[in-house]
Amino acid sequence: MKRNTWIGLGIGVAVVAGGTAYYFTRPKDEVKWRMGKLDRGNIMQRINATGAVSPVVQVAVGTQVSGVISALYVDYNSIVKKGQLIAQIDPTVWDTQLQDAQASLLKAEAGYSFAKADYQRSKRLSQEKLLADQDLDTKEMALKNAQGTLESAKAALERAKANRGYCDITAPVDGVVISRLADVGQTVAASFSTPNLFMIAQDLSQMKVQVNIGESDIDDVKVGQRALFTVDSLPDKQFRAMVSLVRQEPVTTQNVVNYVVEMIVPNEPLGGVEDAAKGGGHEGWKGGSHPAGQGAGRANAAAGEREGAPDPEKAWERMKDRMAAQGVTKEQFLKRFKERMAEGGGRFGGGRPVQSMSATTSAPGGDRNALARIPGGASQLGGPKFTGDLALRSGMTANVTISTNQVKDVLRVPNAALRFNPAAFIKDEKKADGPRLGQPPVMGGGPRPGAQQAGTGSKGGMVARREDRIWVLENGKPKAIVVKAGISDGQFTEVTGEGLTEGLQVLVGVDNSKQAGGSAAPLGGAPGGRR
């Protein structure tokens, strides 16, 4: 029995001794560092932003007088010419005011004539000593008052004529109607602000992209810099633009300061430049002239008619009864029709507008003016329409990348090397060389003796900024190297500093989540540098 006891004790002692020996002699967990290297290459610094596409010039057309809209002569996508009648305000009230002003002028003229004759008589009597000087002065004052009343009546008449003219709303520029904000029968009031009726884009061959750039990046954006952007409708197509304006006015939203940057971009057809070169151009400019760079379209040189212009034969079929009543033959009609269309779609016969029908829009039979004077009739009117298939449309969201700076053949380091800090993966921070892990070094090695503490607002100096640094392995231990970071493209950053050579191995992370100290940390470590 005693022999078995001693054997058991011996086995127990052997197990304990073996476990103790294994504990002290087992291999320790080691951090597996993930390495990168410095290399030479080019870096393009870019700024990403989101903006909106809009026409370069778009004009809001409003009315200067109040009243009821009695007629609309254009609709969405209508091509308009400068000075073209596009809408009318009911002129009844303004015609009455004009007549009243004319009557007031006649009354003022009569009063002035009477006062003038009365003054002349009084002047002769005064010369013959038959009228007192005081009475002559009274007559002279009455004449001047009558003259003032006459001038005021003339001005009132001109004002009434102008207001009556404002009832006819015309296009201020050549372009395309991209928005119609009113309909027949709607009352507009111009008492306090000018109500908008239409929005006209002057030229769709070029578009404008506006983006908001933060105050931290705005100094890097300059006029003339190139940019690329995409739109959601064509995610695989990159459009090239150029910065044309950097506004000085700040735009503050929720305490975030931004500045508006504008870029100009040519508007290409959906078929691409190759299709345009083959003669397809922009077939959408029907019945109107093409803006510069918008494509030549297709023209019938023999008849001088633009593509999509009204067909003379169809126009005659619609209007032959009316023309016959006026004594106009078919030959006369066709001749004058083609002459008017060659001039750009003027008025035909008796002041009645030609029924100008596009290839894609048709109006029912009847008077075009009648359609213009019923609610919703503008959508049924004929006339030249823009139906071009352009890649960019007003209001599209643009995802913009602006190239602000570029350097070539410089030392660059992966951005992960500037973000990585090995402090969380080292049990004893004092074993690492260089600055104390987790504690960024200070420029100049810290405050000078006798210098006032930085950051107090006094003359002692400015708040010391954190330096950028990378980490290398020296004798198996992380060592910090202070560097000066330059521009970055989001993947690599330009670096300069002592001891930097091409091919230098740097720490960018770890391959396991175990630390020598036993606690877990992210693979990238704690933030320890730029970005």
HELIX and SHEET records of a PDB file:
HELIX    1   1 LYS A    2  THR A   25  1                                  24    
HELIX    2   2 THR A   92  GLN A  127  1                                  36    
HELIX    3   3 ASP A  133  TYR A  166  1                                  34    
HELIX    4   4 ILE A  218  ASP A  220  5                                   3    
HELIX    5   5 VAL A  273  ALA A  277  1                                   5    
HELIX    6   6 PRO A  312  ALA A  325  1                                  14    
HELIX    7   7 LYS A  330  ALA A  342  1                                  13    
HELIX    8   8 ARG A  368  ALA A  372  1                                   5    
HELIX    9   9 GLY A  377  GLN A  380  5                                   4    
HELIX   10  10 ASN A  415  ARG A  419  1                                   5    
HELIX   11  11 PRO A  422  PHE A  425  5                                   4    
HELIX   12  12 GLU A  429  LYS A  431  5                                   3    
HELIX   13  13 MET A  443  GLY A  445  5                                   3    
SHEET    1   A 2 TRP A  33  LYS A  37  0                                        
SHEET    2   A 2 GLN A 505  VAL A 510 -1                                        
SHEET    1   B 9 ASP A 468  GLU A 474  0                                        
SHEET    2   B 9 LYS A 477  SER A 488 -1                                        
SHEET    3   B 9 PHE A 492  THR A 496 -1                                        
SHEET    4   B 9 THR A 397  PRO A 414 -1                                        
SHEET    5   B 9 ASP A  39  PRO A  55 -1                                        
SHEET    6   B 9 GLN A 206  GLY A 214 -1                                        
SHEET    7   B 9 VAL A 256  PRO A 266 -1                                        
SHEET    8   B 9 LEU A 234  THR A 253 -1                                        
SHEET    9   B 9 ARG A 226  VAL A 231 -1                                        
SHEET    1   C 4 GLN A  58  GLY A  62  0                                        
SHEET    2   C 4 ASN A 196  ALA A 201 -1                                        
SHEET    3   C 4 GLY A 175  ARG A 180 -1                                        
SHEET    4   C 4 ILE A  79  VAL A  80 -1                                        
SHEET    1   D 4 ASP A 168  THR A 170  0                                        
SHEET    2   D 4 LEU A  85  ILE A  89 -1                                        
SHEET    3   D 4 GLY A  67  LEU A  72 -1                                        
SHEET    4   D 4 THR A 187  VAL A 188 -1                                        
SHEET    1   E 2 ALA A 299  ASN A 300  0                                        
SHEET    2   E 2 GLU A 305  ARG A 306 -1                                        
SHEET    1   F 2 ARG A 347  PHE A 348  0                                        
SHEET    2   F 2 ARG A 352  PRO A 353 -1                                        
END                                                                             
